[in-house]
Amino acid sequence: MFSTPERLERRTPKGGINRKTYLALLVDEYYETSNIEAQQQVTANLANFAYDPINWVYLREAKAHELFYEIVQQSGQGTVDRLLVLHAVVGLANIALEPAIAEYIERSNGLNNLRALLEKYKTDCEIICNILICYSFLLDGGSRTLLLKQDEYLLKLLAYFKQSGNTRIINLATVLSEDLR
């Protein structure tokens, strides 16, 4: 359910911290701990907050999108905990409709990094589905559409996923392929 400012205020306890501060504290907590379980919990919470557009400005100000993107980049360069990758991809997919975030992803070579994750996690339904959803949401920008249409390797991966045997992946790959025509 999407929130309103009034609903957020009602749900914030008297003397409690506001949403903006809370999200910034979560991002800080991720960087301040080396405990993988704590990092998983933080990224899961941030990805969940990214679901509601009312939080997008707070998440952007807290640089949560940069945290998600950093995890995606690190995963492409080495071994990163699977749940951290999943939460990062879900977080990016949830917030990718926010124009400033979509632009950030494009400017930061994010389209290529997401494609690299498609290759790396070919058999992981959750990660693949969320990357395909993220790509679909990113297609709203005209230059991104052109970039994706020109990405021959992405088109080959989509053809591969359309033959995967997993209905969810097949459907998402089919829709994204059709959107790229």
C-alpha positions as CSV (number, residue, x, y, z in Angstrom):
1,M,0.0,0.0,0.0
2,F,1.3,3.4,-0.9
3,S,1.6,6.0,1.9
4,T,0.7,9.6,2.2
5,P,2.5,12.2,4.2
6,E,-0.4,12.2,6.7
7,R,-0.2,8.4,7.1
8,L,3.6,8.5,7.7
9,E,3.1,11.2,10.4
10,R,0.4,9.1,12.1
11,R,2.6,6.0,12.0
12,T,5.6,7.8,13.5
13,P,5.6,7.5,17.3
14,K,5.8,10.6,19.4
15,G,9.4,11.3,19.9
16,G,10.3,8.9,17.1
17,I,12.6,9.7,14.3
18,N,11.1,10.7,10.9
19,R,11.4,8.6,7.8
20,K,14.1,10.7,6.2
21,T,16.4,10.3,9.2
22,Y,15.6,6.7,9.6
23,L,16.5,5.8,6.0
24,A,19.8,7.8,6.3
25,L,20.6,5.8,9.5
26,L,20.0,2.5,7.7
27,V,22.4,3.4,4.9
28,D,25.0,4.5,7.5
29,E,24.4,1.2,9.4
30,Y,25.2,-0.8,6.3
31,Y,28.6,0.9,6.0
32,E,29.4,0.8,9.7
33,T,29.1,-3.0,10.1
34,S,30.9,-5.9,8.6
35,N,28.3,-8.3,9.9
36,I,26.8,-9.9,6.8
37,E,23.5,-10.7,8.5
38,A,23.1,-7.1,9.6
39,Q,23.9,-5.9,6.1
40,Q,21.3,-8.3,4.7
41,Q,18.7,-6.9,7.1
42,V,19.6,-3.3,6.2
43,T,19.5,-3.9,2.5
44,A,16.2,-5.8,2.8
45,N,14.6,-2.9,4.7
46,L,15.9,-0.4,2.2
47,A,14.6,-2.4,-0.8
48,N,11.3,-2.7,0.9
49,F,11.1,1.1,1.5
50,A,11.9,1.6,-2.1
51,Y,8.6,0.0,-3.0
52,D,6.6,3.1,-2.0
53,P,7.2,6.2,-4.2
54,I,6.7,8.5,-1.1
55,N,10.1,7.2,0.1
56,W,12.0,7.8,-3.1
57,V,13.2,11.3,-2.3
58,Y,14.4,10.2,1.1
59,L,16.2,7.2,-0.3
60,R,17.8,9.4,-2.9
61,E,18.9,11.9,-0.3
62,A,20.3,9.0,1.9
63,K,22.1,7.7,-1.3
64,A,20.4,4.2,-0.9
65,H,20.5,3.9,-4.7
66,E,24.2,4.3,-4.6
67,L,24.5,1.6,-2.0
68,F,22.3,-0.8,-4.1
69,Y,24.4,0.1,-7.2
70,E,27.7,-0.5,-5.3
71,I,26.6,-4.0,-4.4
72,V,25.7,-4.7,-8.0
73,Q,29.1,-3.4,-9.1
74,Q,30.9,-5.5,-6.5
75,S,29.0,-8.6,-7.5
76,G,30.2,-8.2,-11.1
77,Q,33.8,-7.9,-9.9
78,G,33.8,-10.8,-7.4
79,T,31.9,-12.8,-4.9
80,V,29.2,-11.0,-3.0
81,D,26.6,-12.6,-0.7
82,R,23.6,-13.7,-2.8
83,L,21.0,-12.0,-0.5
84,L,22.9,-8.7,-0.7
85,V,22.7,-8.9,-4.5
86,L,19.1,-9.8,-4.5
87,H,18.2,-7.0,-2.1
88,A,20.2,-4.5,-4.2
89,V,18.5,-5.6,-7.5
90,V,15.1,-5.5,-5.8
91,G,15.9,-2.0,-4.4
92,L,17.0,-0.7,-7.9
93,A,13.9,-2.3,-9.5
94,N,11.7,-0.7,-7.0
95,I,13.2,2.8,-7.3
96,A,14.1,2.7,-11.1
97,L,10.9,4.6,-12.0
98,E,12.2,7.7,-10.2
99,P,13.8,9.8,-13.1
100,A,16.9,10.9,-11.2
101,I,17.7,7.3,-10.2
102,A,17.1,6.0,-13.7
103,E,19.5,8.7,-15.0
104,Y,22.0,7.7,-12.3
105,I,21.9,4.0,-13.3
106,E,22.4,4.9,-16.9
107,R,25.2,7.4,-16.3
108,S,27.0,4.9,-14.0
109,N,27.2,2.1,-16.6
110,G,24.3,0.4,-14.7
111,L,22.8,-1.1,-17.8
112,N,26.0,-3.1,-18.5
113,N,26.4,-4.1,-14.9
114,L,22.8,-5.4,-14.7
115,R,23.4,-7.3,-17.9
116,A,26.5,-8.9,-16.3
117,L,24.4,-10.0,-13.4
118,L,21.9,-11.6,-15.8
119,E,24.8,-13.7,-17.1
120,K,26.3,-14.4,-13.7
121,Y,23.0,-15.5,-12.1
122,K,21.4,-17.2,-15.1
123,T,19.8,-19.9,-12.9
124,D,18.6,-17.7,-10.0
125,C,14.9,-16.9,-10.7
126,E,14.6,-14.2,-8.1
127,I,17.6,-12.2,-9.3
128,I,16.8,-12.7,-13.0
129,C,13.2,-11.6,-12.6
130,N,14.1,-8.5,-10.7
131,I,16.8,-7.5,-13.1
132,L,14.3,-7.9,-16.0
133,I,11.7,-5.8,-14.1
134,C,14.4,-3.2,-13.5
135,Y,15.2,-3.1,-17.2
136,S,11.5,-2.8,-18.0
137,F,11.1,0.2,-15.7
138,L,14.3,1.8,-17.1
139,L,12.9,1.7,-20.6
140,D,10.8,4.8,-19.9
141,G,13.8,7.0,-20.8
142,G,14.3,7.5,-24.6
143,S,18.1,7.2,-24.6
144,R,17.9,4.0,-22.4
145,T,15.6,2.5,-25.0
146,L,18.1,3.1,-27.7
147,L,20.9,1.8,-25.6
148,L,19.0,-1.4,-24.8
149,K,18.0,-1.9,-28.4
150,Q,21.6,-1.7,-29.5
151,D,22.8,-4.2,-26.8
152,E,23.1,-7.4,-28.9
153,Y,24.2,-9.4,-25.9
154,L,21.2,-8.4,-23.9
155,L,18.9,-9.4,-26.8
156,K,20.7,-12.8,-26.9
157,L,20.2,-13.3,-23.1
158,L,16.5,-12.4,-23.5
159,A,16.2,-15.1,-26.2
160,Y,17.9,-17.5,-23.8
161,F,15.6,-16.7,-21.0
162,K,12.5,-17.1,-23.2
163,Q,13.6,-20.8,-23.5
164,S,14.4,-21.2,-19.8
165,G,11.5,-23.4,-18.7
166,N,10.5,-21.0,-15.9
167,T,7.2,-19.3,-16.6
168,R,8.0,-16.2,-14.7
169,I,11.3,-15.7,-16.5
170,I,9.8,-16.5,-19.9
171,N,7.0,-14.0,-19.4
172,L,9.3,-11.2,-18.3
173,A,11.8,-11.9,-21.0
174,T,9.0,-12.0,-23.6
175,V,7.5,-8.7,-22.5
176,L,10.9,-6.9,-22.3
177,S,11.8,-8.3,-25.8
178,E,8.6,-7.0,-27.2
179,D,9.1,-3.6,-25.5
180,L,12.5,-3.4,-27.3
181,R,11.1,-3.9,-30.7
